[in-house]
């Protein structure tokens, strides 16, 4: 999955279904106006310092891996179903790697997935992320309203309350901040596809576990 990150602003529209739509980045500001009365917010000059960096592993690990991924990306799903489990067992859980996960929003549904994943805070984030990837082919099906419903049910099955889910899905300021945070990160690290990895600052595209292992072992 590829993208062109050419703009420093995007538009989030709050929909009647209680979710958010994100415009594709472009050279001109655009709006999503799929439902009457949608409200629009620009992300330029948004303070993103409140966004929590989601990470696993020891803070003083000698190697830091940053993954840029989209919840709607099938390549990301395959990475998390395969290589990630071996990396976690052999490098993250053993204190060798600090793993940072950063969301990419290629589409509205990737943003919605991020909102649900973050709704449970740091303690539930990676558990919900795992559910989003395992159930990706199911929750991404249907109309926008149906997908929003799928994500609500996924959040409830992860232990979130109905009130928590609704509060997260109607927090326009948080959605706006997440979009701005994504744009800042993707621009700074020139992220154009997912998954993209930064390993101690060097960028890599998707890799098998064997290739990952070689890169990590060379740094340890």
PASEKOL-36914 format. One record per atom (N, C-alpha, C): residue number from 1; residue in three letters; atom name; x negated, y, z. Coordinates in nm, 2 decimals. Layout:
REM residues N
num	residu	atome	c1	c2	c3
NUM	ALA	CA	X	Y	Z
...
***
This chain:
REM residues 220
num	residu	atome	c1	c2	c3
1	UNK	N	-0.09	-0.12	0.00
1	UNK	CA	0.00	0.00	0.00
1	UNK	C	-0.09	0.12	0.00
2	UNK	N	-0.07	0.22	-0.10
2	UNK	CA	-0.15	0.33	-0.11
2	UNK	C	-0.07	0.46	-0.08
3	UNK	N	-0.14	0.57	-0.06
3	UNK	CA	-0.07	0.70	-0.04
3	UNK	C	-0.16	0.81	-0.09
4	UNK	N	-0.10	0.92	-0.11
4	UNK	CA	-0.18	1.04	-0.14
4	UNK	C	-0.15	1.14	-0.03
5	UNK	N	-0.25	1.17	0.05
5	UNK	CA	-0.24	1.26	0.16
5	UNK	C	-0.29	1.40	0.11
6	UNK	N	-0.20	1.48	0.05
6	UNK	CA	-0.24	1.60	-0.01
6	UNK	C	-0.19	1.72	0.06
7	UNK	N	-0.10	1.70	0.15
7	UNK	CA	-0.04	1.82	0.22
7	UNK	C	-0.07	1.82	0.37
8	UNK	N	-0.06	1.93	0.43
8	UNK	CA	-0.08	1.94	0.57
8	UNK	C	0.05	1.95	0.65
9	UNK	N	0.16	1.94	0.57
9	UNK	CA	0.29	1.95	0.64
9	UNK	C	0.38	1.85	0.58
10	UNK	N	0.48	1.80	0.66
10	UNK	CA	0.58	1.70	0.62
10	UNK	C	0.71	1.75	0.69
11	UNK	N	0.82	1.69	0.65
11	UNK	CA	0.95	1.73	0.71
11	UNK	C	1.02	1.61	0.77
12	UNK	N	1.07	1.63	0.89
12	UNK	CA	1.14	1.53	0.96
12	UNK	C	1.28	1.57	0.97
13	UNK	N	1.38	1.48	0.93
13	UNK	CA	1.52	1.52	0.94
13	UNK	C	1.59	1.43	1.04
14	UNK	N	1.66	1.48	1.13
14	UNK	CA	1.73	1.40	1.23
14	UNK	C	1.86	1.36	1.17
15	UNK	N	1.88	1.23	1.16
15	UNK	CA	2.00	1.18	1.09
15	UNK	C	2.11	1.14	1.19
16	UNK	N	2.23	1.13	1.13
16	UNK	CA	2.34	1.09	1.21
16	UNK	C	2.33	0.95	1.27
17	UNK	N	2.24	0.87	1.21
17	UNK	CA	2.23	0.73	1.27
17	UNK	C	2.13	0.73	1.39
18	UNK	N	2.08	0.85	1.42
18	UNK	CA	1.99	0.86	1.54
18	UNK	C	1.85	0.83	1.51
19	UNK	N	1.81	0.83	1.38
19	UNK	CA	1.67	0.81	1.35
19	UNK	C	1.61	0.93	1.28
20	UNK	N	1.49	0.91	1.22
20	UNK	CA	1.42	1.01	1.16
20	UNK	C	1.37	0.97	1.02
21	UNK	N	1.37	1.07	0.93
21	UNK	CA	1.32	1.04	0.79
21	UNK	C	1.20	1.13	0.77
22	UNK	N	1.10	1.07	0.71
22	UNK	CA	0.98	1.14	0.68
22	UNK	C	0.96	1.16	0.53
23	UNK	N	0.93	1.28	0.48
23	UNK	CA	0.91	1.30	0.34
23	UNK	C	0.77	1.24	0.31
24	UNK	N	0.75	1.20	0.18
24	UNK	CA	0.62	1.16	0.14
24	UNK	C	0.53	1.28	0.13
25	UNK	N	0.41	1.27	0.17
25	UNK	CA	0.32	1.39	0.16
25	UNK	C	0.31	1.43	0.01
26	UNK	N	0.31	1.56	-0.01
26	UNK	CA	0.29	1.61	-0.15
26	UNK	C	0.23	1.75	-0.15
27	UNK	N	0.21	1.80	-0.26
27	UNK	CA	0.14	1.93	-0.27
27	UNK	C	0.24	2.04	-0.24
28	UNK	N	0.37	2.01	-0.24
28	UNK	CA	0.47	2.11	-0.20
28	UNK	C	0.55	2.06	-0.09
29	UNK	N	0.60	2.15	0.00
29	UNK	CA	0.69	2.11	0.11
29	UNK	C	0.82	2.07	0.05
30	UNK	N	0.86	1.95	0.10
30	UNK	CA	0.99	1.90	0.05
30	UNK	C	1.08	1.87	0.17
31	UNK	N	1.21	1.85	0.15
31	UNK	CA	1.30	1.81	0.26
31	UNK	C	1.37	1.69	0.23
32	UNK	N	1.42	1.62	0.33
32	UNK	CA	1.50	1.50	0.32
32	UNK	C	1.64	1.55	0.36
33	UNK	N	1.74	1.54	0.27
33	UNK	CA	1.87	1.59	0.30
33	UNK	C	1.97	1.49	0.27
34	UNK	N	1.96	1.37	0.33
34	UNK	CA	2.04	1.26	0.30
34	UNK	C	2.18	1.26	0.36
35	UNK	N	2.19	1.33	0.47
35	UNK	CA	2.32	1.34	0.54
35	UNK	C	2.35	1.49	0.56
36	UNK	N	2.48	1.52	0.56
36	UNK	CA	2.51	1.66	0.58
36	UNK	C	2.47	1.71	0.72
37	UNK	N	2.43	1.83	0.73
37	UNK	CA	2.39	1.89	0.86
37	UNK	C	2.26	1.84	0.92
38	UNK	N	2.18	1.78	0.84
38	UNK	CA	2.05	1.73	0.89
38	UNK	C	1.96	1.85	0.92
39	UNK	N	1.89	1.84	1.04
39	UNK	CA	1.80	1.95	1.08
39	UNK	C	1.66	1.92	1.04
40	UNK	N	1.59	2.02	1.01
40	UNK	CA	1.45	2.01	0.95
40	UNK	C	1.35	2.08	1.04
41	UNK	N	1.23	2.02	1.05
41	UNK	CA	1.13	2.08	1.13
41	UNK	C	0.99	2.06	1.06
42	UNK	N	0.91	2.16	1.06
42	UNK	CA	0.78	2.15	1.00
42	UNK	C	0.68	2.11	1.10
43	UNK	N	0.57	2.05	1.05
43	UNK	CA	0.48	1.99	1.15
43	UNK	C	0.35	2.08	1.15
44	UNK	N	0.34	2.18	1.07
44	UNK	CA	0.22	2.27	1.08
44	UNK	C	0.21	2.33	1.21
45	UNK	N	0.08	2.34	1.26
45	UNK	CA	0.05	2.41	1.39
45	UNK	C	0.12	2.34	1.51
46	UNK	N	0.15	2.21	1.50
46	UNK	CA	0.20	2.14	1.61
46	UNK	C	0.09	2.10	1.70
47	UNK	N	0.11	2.11	1.83
47	UNK	CA	0.01	2.07	1.93
47	UNK	C	0.03	1.92	1.95
48	UNK	N	-0.07	1.84	1.91
48	UNK	CA	-0.06	1.69	1.92
48	UNK	C	-0.13	1.63	2.04
49	UNK	N	-0.18	1.72	2.13
49	UNK	CA	-0.25	1.67	2.25
49	UNK	C	-0.17	1.57	2.34
50	UNK	N	-0.04	1.58	2.33
50	UNK	CA	0.04	1.49	2.41
50	UNK	C	0.05	1.35	2.36
51	UNK	N	0.01	1.32	2.24
51	UNK	CA	0.02	1.18	2.18
51	UNK	C	-0.09	1.10	2.25
52	UNK	N	-0.04	0.98	2.30
52	UNK	CA	-0.13	0.89	2.37
52	UNK	C	-0.20	0.80	2.27
53	UNK	N	-0.33	0.79	2.28
53	UNK	CA	-0.41	0.69	2.20
53	UNK	C	-0.39	0.55	2.25
54	UNK	N	-0.33	0.47	2.17
54	UNK	CA	-0.30	0.33	2.22
54	UNK	C	-0.42	0.24	2.19
55	UNK	N	-0.48	0.18	2.30
55	UNK	CA	-0.60	0.10	2.29
55	UNK	C	-0.60	-0.02	2.38
56	UNK	N	-0.68	-0.12	2.34
56	UNK	CA	-0.71	-0.24	2.41
56	UNK	C	-0.86	-0.25	2.43
57	UNK	N	-0.90	-0.32	2.54
57	UNK	CA	-1.04	-0.35	2.56
57	UNK	C	-1.11	-0.25	2.65
58	UNK	N	-1.23	-0.28	2.69
58	UNK	CA	-1.31	-0.20	2.78
58	UNK	C	-1.34	-0.06	2.72
59	UNK	N	-1.33	0.04	2.80
59	UNK	CA	-1.36	0.18	2.76
59	UNK	C	-1.50	0.19	2.72
60	UNK	N	-1.59	0.12	2.79
60	UNK	CA	-1.73	0.13	2.77
60	UNK	C	-1.79	0.02	2.67
61	UNK	N	-1.70	-0.04	2.59
61	UNK	CA	-1.74	-0.15	2.50
61	UNK	C	-1.84	-0.09	2.40
62	UNK	N	-1.94	-0.16	2.36
62	UNK	CA	-2.04	-0.11	2.27
62	UNK	C	-1.99	-0.08	2.13
63	UNK	N	-1.88	-0.14	2.09
63	UNK	CA	-1.82	-0.12	1.95
63	UNK	C	-1.68	-0.07	1.97
64	UNK	N	-1.64	0.03	1.89
64	UNK	CA	-1.51	0.08	1.88
64	UNK	C	-1.45	0.05	1.74
65	UNK	N	-1.34	-0.01	1.74
65	UNK	CA	-1.27	-0.04	1.61
65	UNK	C	-1.14	0.04	1.62
66	UNK	N	-1.12	0.13	1.52
66	UNK	CA	-0.99	0.20	1.50
66	UNK	C	-0.92	0.14	1.38
67	UNK	N	-0.80	0.10	1.40
67	UNK	CA	-0.72	0.05	1.29
67	UNK	C	-0.61	0.15	1.26
68	UNK	N	-0.60	0.18	1.13
68	UNK	CA	-0.49	0.26	1.08
68	UNK	C	-0.40	0.17	1.01
69	UNK	N	-0.27	0.16	1.06
69	UNK	CA	-0.18	0.06	1.00
69	UNK	C	-0.04	0.12	1.00
70	UNK	N	0.04	0.06	0.91
70	UNK	CA	0.19	0.10	0.90
70	UNK	C	0.27	-0.03	0.94
71	UNK	N	0.37	0.00	1.01
71	UNK	CA	0.46	-0.12	1.05
71	UNK	C	0.54	-0.18	0.94
72	UNK	N	0.54	-0.11	0.82
72	UNK	CA	0.61	-0.16	0.71
72	UNK	C	0.52	-0.22	0.61
73	UNK	N	0.39	-0.22	0.64
73	UNK	CA	0.28	-0.27	0.55
73	UNK	C	0.27	-0.43	0.56
74	UNK	N	0.29	-0.50	0.46
74	UNK	CA	0.27	-0.65	0.47
74	UNK	C	0.13	-0.69	0.49
75	UNK	N	0.03	-0.62	0.44
75	UNK	CA	-0.11	-0.65	0.46
75	UNK	C	-0.14	-0.63	0.61
76	UNK	N	-0.08	-0.53	0.67
76	UNK	CA	-0.10	-0.51	0.82
76	UNK	C	-0.04	-0.62	0.90
77	UNK	N	0.08	-0.67	0.85
77	UNK	CA	0.14	-0.78	0.92
77	UNK	C	0.05	-0.90	0.91
78	UNK	N	0.00	-0.93	0.80
78	UNK	CA	-0.09	-1.05	0.79
78	UNK	C	-0.22	-1.04	0.87
79	UNK	N	-0.27	-0.91	0.88
79	UNK	CA	-0.39	-0.90	0.96
79	UNK	C	-0.35	-0.92	1.11
80	UNK	N	-0.24	-0.87	1.16
80	UNK	CA	-0.20	-0.89	1.30
80	UNK	C	-0.16	-1.03	1.33
81	UNK	N	-0.11	-1.11	1.23
81	UNK	CA	-0.07	-1.24	1.25
81	UNK	C	-0.19	-1.34	1.24
82	UNK	N	-0.31	-1.29	1.18
82	UNK	CA	-0.42	-1.38	1.17
82	UNK	C	-0.55	-1.32	1.23
83	UNK	N	-0.63	-1.25	1.16
83	UNK	CA	-0.76	-1.20	1.21
83	UNK	C	-0.76	-1.13	1.34
84	UNK	N	-0.65	-1.05	1.36
84	UNK	CA	-0.65	-0.97	1.49
84	UNK	C	-0.65	-1.06	1.61
85	UNK	N	-0.58	-1.18	1.60
85	UNK	CA	-0.58	-1.27	1.72
85	UNK	C	-0.72	-1.32	1.76
86	UNK	N	-0.80	-1.35	1.65
86	UNK	CA	-0.93	-1.40	1.68
86	UNK	C	-1.02	-1.29	1.73
87	UNK	N	-1.01	-1.17	1.67
87	UNK	CA	-1.08	-1.05	1.72
87	UNK	C	-1.05	-1.02	1.86
88	UNK	N	-0.92	-1.03	1.90
88	UNK	CA	-0.88	-1.00	2.03
88	UNK	C	-0.95	-1.10	2.13
89	UNK	N	-0.94	-1.23	2.09
89	UNK	CA	-0.99	-1.34	2.18
89	UNK	C	-1.14	-1.33	2.20
90	UNK	N	-1.21	-1.31	2.09
90	UNK	CA	-1.36	-1.32	2.09
90	UNK	C	-1.43	-1.19	2.11
91	UNK	N	-1.36	-1.08	2.09
91	UNK	CA	-1.44	-0.95	2.10
91	UNK	C	-1.37	-0.85	2.20
92	UNK	N	-1.24	-0.83	2.19
92	UNK	CA	-1.17	-0.73	2.27
92	UNK	C	-1.16	-0.78	2.41
93	UNK	N	-1.11	-0.91	2.43
93	UNK	CA	-1.09	-0.96	2.57
93	UNK	C	-1.22	-0.99	2.64
94	UNK	N	-1.33	-1.00	2.56
94	UNK	CA	-1.46	-1.03	2.62
94	UNK	C	-1.54	-0.90	2.65
95	UNK	N	-1.48	-0.78	2.63
95	UNK	CA	-1.55	-0.66	2.66
95	UNK	C	-1.65	-0.61	2.55
96	UNK	N	-1.65	-0.67	2.44
96	UNK	CA	-1.74	-0.63	2.33
96	UNK	C	-1.69	-0.52	2.24
97	UNK	N	-1.55	-0.51	2.23
97	UNK	CA	-1.49	-0.42	2.14
97	UNK	C	-1.38	-0.34	2.21
98	UNK	N	-1.37	-0.21	2.19
98	UNK	CA	-1.26	-0.13	2.22
98	UNK	C	-1.18	-0.11	2.09
99	UNK	N	-1.05	-0.15	2.10
99	UNK	CA	-0.97	-0.15	1.98
99	UNK	C	-0.86	-0.04	1.99
100	UNK	N	-0.86	0.05	1.90
100	UNK	CA	-0.76	0.16	1.90
100	UNK	C	-0.67	0.15	1.78
101	UNK	N	-0.54	0.16	1.81
101	UNK	CA	-0.44	0.14	1.70
101	UNK	C	-0.38	0.28	1.67
102	UNK	N	-0.38	0.32	1.54
102	UNK	CA	-0.32	0.45	1.50
102	UNK	C	-0.22	0.42	1.39
103	UNK	N	-0.10	0.47	1.41
103	UNK	CA	0.01	0.45	1.32
103	UNK	C	-0.01	0.54	1.20
104	UNK	N	0.03	0.48	1.08
104	UNK	CA	0.04	0.56	0.95
104	UNK	C	0.18	0.56	0.91
105	UNK	N	0.23	0.67	0.86
105	UNK	CA	0.37	0.68	0.82
105	UNK	C	0.38	0.70	0.67
106	UNK	N	0.38	0.59	0.60
106	UNK	CA	0.40	0.60	0.45
106	UNK	C	0.55	0.62	0.42
107	UNK	N	0.64	0.59	0.51
107	UNK	CA	0.78	0.60	0.49
107	UNK	C	0.85	0.63	0.62
108	UNK	N	0.98	0.66	0.61
108	UNK	CA	1.06	0.69	0.73
108	UNK	C	1.07	0.57	0.82
109	UNK	N	1.07	0.45	0.77
109	UNK	CA	1.09	0.33	0.86
109	UNK	C	0.96	0.30	0.94
110	UNK	N	0.85	0.34	0.89
110	UNK	CA	0.72	0.32	0.96
110	UNK	C	0.72	0.42	1.08
111	UNK	N	0.78	0.54	1.06
111	UNK	CA	0.79	0.63	1.17
111	UNK	C	0.89	0.58	1.28
112	UNK	N	1.00	0.53	1.23
112	UNK	CA	1.10	0.47	1.33
112	UNK	C	1.04	0.36	1.41
113	UNK	N	0.96	0.27	1.34
113	UNK	CA	0.90	0.16	1.42
113	UNK	C	0.80	0.22	1.52
114	UNK	N	0.73	0.32	1.49
114	UNK	CA	0.63	0.38	1.58
114	UNK	C	0.71	0.44	1.70
115	UNK	N	0.82	0.50	1.68
115	UNK	CA	0.90	0.56	1.79
115	UNK	C	0.95	0.45	1.88
116	UNK	N	0.99	0.34	1.83
116	UNK	CA	1.03	0.22	1.91
116	UNK	C	0.91	0.17	1.99
117	UNK	N	0.80	0.15	1.92
117	UNK	CA	0.68	0.09	1.99
117	UNK	C	0.63	0.18	2.10
118	UNK	N	0.64	0.31	2.08
118	UNK	CA	0.59	0.40	2.19
118	UNK	C	0.70	0.43	2.29
119	UNK	N	0.82	0.38	2.27
119	UNK	CA	0.93	0.41	2.36
119	UNK	C	0.90	0.34	2.50
120	UNK	N	0.84	0.23	2.49
120	UNK	CA	0.81	0.16	2.62
120	UNK	C	0.68	0.20	2.69
121	UNK	N	0.61	0.30	2.64
121	UNK	CA	0.49	0.35	2.70
121	UNK	C	0.37	0.25	2.67
122	UNK	N	0.26	0.28	2.73
122	UNK	CA	0.14	0.21	2.70
122	UNK	C	0.15	0.06	2.74
123	UNK	N	0.22	0.03	2.84
123	UNK	CA	0.23	-0.11	2.89
123	UNK	C	0.30	-0.20	2.79
124	UNK	N	0.40	-0.15	2.72
124	UNK	CA	0.48	-0.23	2.63
124	UNK	C	0.44	-0.21	2.48
125	UNK	N	0.35	-0.11	2.45
125	UNK	CA	0.32	-0.08	2.31
125	UNK	C	0.28	-0.19	2.23
126	UNK	N	0.18	-0.27	2.27
126	UNK	CA	0.12	-0.37	2.19
126	UNK	C	0.21	-0.49	2.18
127	UNK	N	0.29	-0.51	2.29
127	UNK	CA	0.39	-0.62	2.28
127	UNK	C	0.50	-0.59	2.18
128	UNK	N	0.55	-0.47	2.17
128	UNK	CA	0.65	-0.43	2.07
128	UNK	C	0.59	-0.43	1.94
129	UNK	N	0.46	-0.38	1.93
129	UNK	CA	0.39	-0.38	1.80
129	UNK	C	0.39	-0.53	1.74
130	UNK	N	0.36	-0.62	1.83
130	UNK	CA	0.35	-0.76	1.78
130	UNK	C	0.49	-0.81	1.73
131	UNK	N	0.60	-0.77	1.80
131	UNK	CA	0.73	-0.80	1.76
131	UNK	C	0.77	-0.73	1.62
132	UNK	N	0.73	-0.61	1.61
132	UNK	CA	0.75	-0.54	1.48
132	UNK	C	0.69	-0.61	1.36
133	UNK	N	0.57	-0.66	1.38
133	UNK	CA	0.50	-0.73	1.27
133	UNK	C	0.56	-0.87	1.25
134	UNK	N	0.59	-0.94	1.36
134	UNK	CA	0.64	-1.08	1.34
134	UNK	C	0.78	-1.07	1.28
135	UNK	N	0.86	-0.97	1.31
135	UNK	CA	1.00	-0.96	1.26
135	UNK	C	1.01	-0.86	1.14
136	UNK	N	0.89	-0.82	1.08
136	UNK	CA	0.89	-0.72	0.98
136	UNK	C	0.99	-0.74	0.87
137	UNK	N	0.99	-0.87	0.82
137	UNK	CA	1.07	-0.90	0.70
137	UNK	C	1.22	-0.89	0.74
138	UNK	N	1.26	-0.90	0.86
138	UNK	CA	1.40	-0.90	0.90
138	UNK	C	1.44	-0.75	0.93
139	UNK	N	1.37	-0.68	1.01
139	UNK	CA	1.42	-0.55	1.05
139	UNK	C	1.41	-0.44	0.94
140	UNK	N	1.33	-0.47	0.84
140	UNK	CA	1.32	-0.37	0.73
140	UNK	C	1.42	-0.38	0.62
141	UNK	N	1.51	-0.48	0.64
141	UNK	CA	1.62	-0.51	0.54
141	UNK	C	1.74	-0.42	0.57
142	UNK	N	1.81	-0.38	0.46
142	UNK	CA	1.94	-0.32	0.47
142	UNK	C	1.93	-0.17	0.45
143	UNK	N	2.04	-0.10	0.48
143	UNK	CA	2.05	0.05	0.46
143	UNK	C	1.97	0.11	0.57
144	UNK	N	1.95	0.24	0.56
144	UNK	CA	1.88	0.31	0.67
144	UNK	C	1.96	0.30	0.81
145	UNK	N	2.09	0.30	0.80
145	UNK	CA	2.17	0.28	0.93
145	UNK	C	2.15	0.14	0.98
146	UNK	N	2.14	0.04	0.89
146	UNK	CA	2.12	-0.10	0.94
146	UNK	C	1.98	-0.11	0.99
147	UNK	N	1.88	-0.05	0.93
147	UNK	CA	1.75	-0.06	0.98
147	UNK	C	1.73	0.00	1.12
148	UNK	N	1.80	0.12	1.14
148	UNK	CA	1.80	0.18	1.27
148	UNK	C	1.86	0.09	1.37
149	UNK	N	1.97	0.02	1.33
149	UNK	CA	2.03	-0.07	1.42
149	UNK	C	1.94	-0.19	1.46
150	UNK	N	1.87	-0.24	1.35
150	UNK	CA	1.78	-0.35	1.37
150	UNK	C	1.67	-0.31	1.48
151	UNK	N	1.62	-0.19	1.46
151	UNK	CA	1.51	-0.14	1.56
151	UNK	C	1.57	-0.12	1.70
152	UNK	N	1.69	-0.07	1.71
152	UNK	CA	1.75	-0.06	1.84
152	UNK	C	1.76	-0.20	1.91
153	UNK	N	1.81	-0.30	1.83
153	UNK	CA	1.82	-0.43	1.89
153	UNK	C	1.68	-0.49	1.93
154	UNK	N	1.58	-0.46	1.84
154	UNK	CA	1.45	-0.51	1.87
154	UNK	C	1.40	-0.44	2.00
155	UNK	N	1.42	-0.31	2.02
155	UNK	CA	1.38	-0.24	2.14
155	UNK	C	1.45	-0.30	2.26
156	UNK	N	1.58	-0.33	2.25
156	UNK	CA	1.65	-0.39	2.36
156	UNK	C	1.59	-0.53	2.40
157	UNK	N	1.56	-0.61	2.30
157	UNK	CA	1.51	-0.74	2.32
157	UNK	C	1.37	-0.73	2.38
158	UNK	N	1.30	-0.62	2.36
158	UNK	CA	1.17	-0.60	2.42
158	UNK	C	1.17	-0.55	2.57
159	UNK	N	1.30	-0.53	2.62
159	UNK	CA	1.31	-0.49	2.76
159	UNK	C	1.34	-0.34	2.78
160	UNK	N	1.36	-0.27	2.67
160	UNK	CA	1.40	-0.13	2.68
160	UNK	C	1.55	-0.12	2.71
161	UNK	N	1.59	-0.02	2.78
161	UNK	CA	1.73	0.00	2.81
161	UNK	C	1.79	0.08	2.69
162	UNK	N	1.92	0.07	2.68
162	UNK	CA	1.99	0.14	2.57
162	UNK	C	1.97	0.29	2.59
163	UNK	N	1.97	0.34	2.71
163	UNK	CA	1.94	0.49	2.73
163	UNK	C	1.80	0.52	2.68
164	UNK	N	1.70	0.44	2.71
164	UNK	CA	1.57	0.47	2.67
164	UNK	C	1.56	0.47	2.51
165	UNK	N	1.62	0.38	2.45
165	UNK	CA	1.62	0.37	2.30
165	UNK	C	1.68	0.50	2.24
166	UNK	N	1.80	0.53	2.29
166	UNK	CA	1.86	0.65	2.24
166	UNK	C	1.78	0.78	2.27
167	UNK	N	1.72	0.79	2.38
167	UNK	CA	1.64	0.91	2.41
167	UNK	C	1.52	0.92	2.32
168	UNK	N	1.46	0.80	2.29
168	UNK	CA	1.35	0.81	2.20
168	UNK	C	1.39	0.84	2.06
169	UNK	N	1.50	0.78	2.01
169	UNK	CA	1.55	0.81	1.88
169	UNK	C	1.60	0.95	1.85
170	UNK	N	1.63	1.02	1.96
170	UNK	CA	1.68	1.15	1.94
170	UNK	C	1.59	1.26	1.99
171	UNK	N	1.46	1.22	2.01
171	UNK	CA	1.36	1.32	2.06
171	UNK	C	1.29	1.38	1.93
172	UNK	N	1.35	1.48	1.88
172	UNK	CA	1.30	1.55	1.76
172	UNK	C	1.16	1.60	1.78
173	UNK	N	1.13	1.66	1.89
173	UNK	CA	1.00	1.72	1.92
173	UNK	C	0.89	1.61	1.92
174	UNK	N	0.92	1.49	1.97
174	UNK	CA	0.82	1.38	1.97
174	UNK	C	0.80	1.33	1.83
175	UNK	N	0.91	1.32	1.75
175	UNK	CA	0.89	1.27	1.62
175	UNK	C	0.80	1.37	1.54
176	UNK	N	0.83	1.50	1.55
176	UNK	CA	0.75	1.60	1.49
176	UNK	C	0.61	1.60	1.53
177	UNK	N	0.58	1.58	1.65
177	UNK	CA	0.44	1.57	1.70
177	UNK	C	0.37	1.45	1.65
178	UNK	N	0.44	1.33	1.64
178	UNK	CA	0.38	1.21	1.58
178	UNK	C	0.34	1.23	1.44
179	UNK	N	0.43	1.29	1.36
179	UNK	CA	0.40	1.32	1.22
179	UNK	C	0.28	1.41	1.21
180	UNK	N	0.27	1.51	1.29
180	UNK	CA	0.15	1.60	1.28
180	UNK	C	0.03	1.53	1.32
181	UNK	N	0.04	1.44	1.42
181	UNK	CA	-0.08	1.36	1.47
181	UNK	C	-0.13	1.27	1.36
182	UNK	N	-0.03	1.20	1.30
182	UNK	CA	-0.07	1.11	1.19
182	UNK	C	-0.14	1.19	1.08
183	UNK	N	-0.09	1.31	1.04
183	UNK	CA	-0.15	1.38	0.93
183	UNK	C	-0.29	1.43	0.97
184	UNK	N	-0.31	1.47	1.09
184	UNK	CA	-0.44	1.51	1.14
184	UNK	C	-0.54	1.39	1.13
185	UNK	N	-0.50	1.28	1.18
185	UNK	CA	-0.59	1.16	1.18
185	UNK	C	-0.62	1.12	1.04
186	UNK	N	-0.52	1.10	0.95
186	UNK	CA	-0.54	1.05	0.82
186	UNK	C	-0.62	1.15	0.73
187	UNK	N	-0.61	1.28	0.76
187	UNK	CA	-0.69	1.37	0.68
187	UNK	C	-0.83	1.37	0.73
188	UNK	N	-0.85	1.36	0.86
188	UNK	CA	-0.99	1.37	0.92
188	UNK	C	-1.07	1.24	0.87
189	UNK	N	-1.00	1.13	0.87
189	UNK	CA	-1.07	1.00	0.84
189	UNK	C	-1.05	0.96	0.69
190	UNK	N	-0.98	1.04	0.61
190	UNK	CA	-0.96	1.01	0.47
190	UNK	C	-0.89	0.87	0.45
191	UNK	N	-0.79	0.85	0.52
191	UNK	CA	-0.71	0.72	0.52
191	UNK	C	-0.61	0.73	0.40
192	UNK	N	-0.63	0.63	0.31
192	UNK	CA	-0.55	0.63	0.19
192	UNK	C	-0.48	0.50	0.17
193	UNK	N	-0.51	0.40	0.25
193	UNK	CA	-0.44	0.27	0.24
193	UNK	C	-0.44	0.21	0.38
194	UNK	N	-0.36	0.10	0.39
194	UNK	CA	-0.35	0.03	0.51
194	UNK	C	-0.36	-0.12	0.49
195	UNK	N	-0.42	-0.19	0.58
195	UNK	CA	-0.50	-0.14	0.70
195	UNK	C	-0.63	-0.08	0.66
196	UNK	N	-0.67	0.03	0.73
196	UNK	CA	-0.80	0.08	0.71
196	UNK	C	-0.87	0.08	0.85
197	UNK	N	-0.99	0.05	0.86
197	UNK	CA	-1.06	0.03	0.99
197	UNK	C	-1.18	0.13	0.99
198	UNK	N	-1.20	0.19	1.11
198	UNK	CA	-1.33	0.26	1.14
198	UNK	C	-1.40	0.18	1.25
199	UNK	N	-1.52	0.13	1.21
199	UNK	CA	-1.59	0.05	1.31
199	UNK	C	-1.72	0.13	1.34
200	UNK	N	-1.72	0.18	1.47
200	UNK	CA	-1.83	0.27	1.51
200	UNK	C	-1.85	0.38	1.41
201	UNK	N	-1.73	0.43	1.35
201	UNK	CA	-1.74	0.55	1.27
201	UNK	C	-1.75	0.52	1.12
202	UNK	N	-1.78	0.40	1.08
202	UNK	CA	-1.79	0.36	0.94
202	UNK	C	-1.66	0.30	0.89
203	UNK	N	-1.61	0.34	0.77
203	UNK	CA	-1.48	0.30	0.72
203	UNK	C	-1.49	0.17	0.64
204	UNK	N	-1.39	0.08	0.67
204	UNK	CA	-1.38	-0.04	0.60
204	UNK	C	-1.23	-0.06	0.56
205	UNK	N	-1.22	-0.13	0.44
205	UNK	CA	-1.08	-0.17	0.40
205	UNK	C	-1.05	-0.31	0.47
206	UNK	N	-0.93	-0.36	0.43
206	UNK	CA	-0.89	-0.49	0.49
206	UNK	C	-0.99	-0.60	0.47
207	UNK	N	-1.01	-0.68	0.58
207	UNK	CA	-1.11	-0.78	0.58
207	UNK	C	-1.06	-0.91	0.64
208	UNK	N	-1.12	-1.02	0.60
208	UNK	CA	-1.10	-1.15	0.66
208	UNK	C	-1.16	-1.15	0.80
209	UNK	N	-1.13	-1.25	0.88
209	UNK	CA	-1.19	-1.25	1.02
209	UNK	C	-1.34	-1.28	1.00
210	UNK	N	-1.38	-1.36	0.90
210	UNK	CA	-1.52	-1.39	0.89
210	UNK	C	-1.60	-1.26	0.85
211	UNK	N	-1.55	-1.18	0.77
211	UNK	CA	-1.61	-1.05	0.73
211	UNK	C	-1.62	-0.96	0.85
212	UNK	N	-1.51	-0.95	0.92
212	UNK	CA	-1.50	-0.87	1.05
212	UNK	C	-1.61	-0.92	1.14
213	UNK	N	-1.62	-1.05	1.16
213	UNK	CA	-1.71	-1.11	1.26
213	UNK	C	-1.86	-1.07	1.22
214	UNK	N	-1.89	-1.07	1.09
214	UNK	CA	-2.02	-1.03	1.05
214	UNK	C	-2.05	-0.89	1.08
215	UNK	N	-1.96	-0.80	1.05
215	UNK	CA	-1.98	-0.65	1.08
215	UNK	C	-2.00	-0.63	1.23
216	UNK	N	-1.91	-0.69	1.31
216	UNK	CA	-1.92	-0.68	1.46
216	UNK	C	-2.04	-0.73	1.52
217	UNK	N	-2.08	-0.85	1.47
217	UNK	CA	-2.20	-0.92	1.53
217	UNK	C	-2.33	-0.84	1.49
218	UNK	N	-2.33	-0.77	1.38
218	UNK	CA	-2.44	-0.69	1.34
218	UNK	C	-2.46	-0.57	1.43
219	UNK	N	-2.35	-0.53	1.49
219	UNK	CA	-2.35	-0.41	1.58
219	UNK	C	-2.37	-0.44	1.73
220	UNK	N	-2.37	-0.57	1.76
220	UNK	CA	-2.38	-0.61	1.90
220	UNK	C	-2.52	-0.66	1.93
***
